[in-house]
Amino acid sequence: MPKVTIDYEKGEDLNDVLDLCPAGVFEKQDDKIVVAHEDQCTACHACDGTHESIKVEDD
């Protein structure tokens, strides 16, 4: 299973990742984008190809 992490210190606006991710891995909780469904990640890299603060590590 791929490992998805977000580096919040980079300060990127990640709101568009909710629409970018075809697997629905991310959710907005308390005005913050979080990895909510990592088990659904298909490692397509749509998110980390667009955002430096998101990293997907393939297994």
Secondary structure in CASP SS format (residue, H / E / C, confidence):
PFRMAT SS
TARGET T0000
AUTHOR 0000-0000-0000
METHOD secondary structure of the structure
MODEL  1
M C 1.00
P C 1.00
K E 1.00
V E 1.00
T E 1.00
I E 1.00
D C 1.00
Y H 1.00
E H 1.00
K H 1.00
G C 1.00
E C 1.00
D C 1.00
L C 1.00
N C 1.00
D C 1.00
V H 1.00
L H 1.00
D H 1.00
L H 1.00
C C 1.00
P C 1.00
A C 1.00
G C 1.00
V C 1.00
F E 1.00
E E 1.00
K E 1.00
Q E 1.00
D C 1.00
D C 1.00
K E 1.00
I E 1.00
V E 1.00
V E 1.00
A C 1.00
H C 1.00
E H 1.00
D H 1.00
Q H 1.00
C C 1.00
T C 1.00
A C 1.00
C C 1.00
H C 1.00
A C 1.00
C C 1.00
D C 1.00
G C 1.00
T C 1.00
H C 1.00
E C 1.00
S C 1.00
I E 1.00
K E 1.00
V E 1.00
E E 1.00
D C 1.00
D C 1.00
END
